[in-house]
Amino acid sequence: MAENELVSGYAQALFGVVQAEGELDRVEDELFRFGKLLEQNHELKQALSDQGIDKQQREKVLEELLADKVSPHTLGLLSFIVTQGRARQLPQILEQLSQLAADARQMVVAEVRTAVPLDDAQQTELAKSLSSATNKKVTVKVIIDPTVLGGVVAKVGDTVIDGSIKRRLDQLKEQVSH
């Protein structure tokens, strides 16, 4: 079985479970955030994917990290993937799951990076702006990223909208050096 088919199969199975449990919004959001954490933390990804480490030990790492931070459904789904030896594909599986959830809501996911958290009103306003810019219904997933400095960087599908202060400073440097 090809890697893409495997990832897609897991994503669809997890989506079916999450949807059946009636916890789609919360669990999908928690899984999305964990996938991004995993992408940024090589040591954690390595620890969860290392087949030399006992399954129960890998599961215990997840429980200690997430037990009081996510719903039991989220923890159960992540444990299932890890004990199946699929932690290496976890970011891709979770990204596809997010897309399936967005498709089910007839929306697209906008990954928004900001230096500071956004309140509900700011997220709603940003979703409206991105919806206008893309002509799609947009659901916003905010990721705190101090390297942004200020402003936002939004990724909707393959489109990146960079309104960050860092980008403006880079553009200013470029203009000054010419």
Summary of the structure (lengths in Angstrom):
residues: 178
radius of gyration: 18.0
end to end distance: 52.8
largest distance: 58.9
contacts: 510
relative contact order: 0.12
helix: 66%
strand: 15%
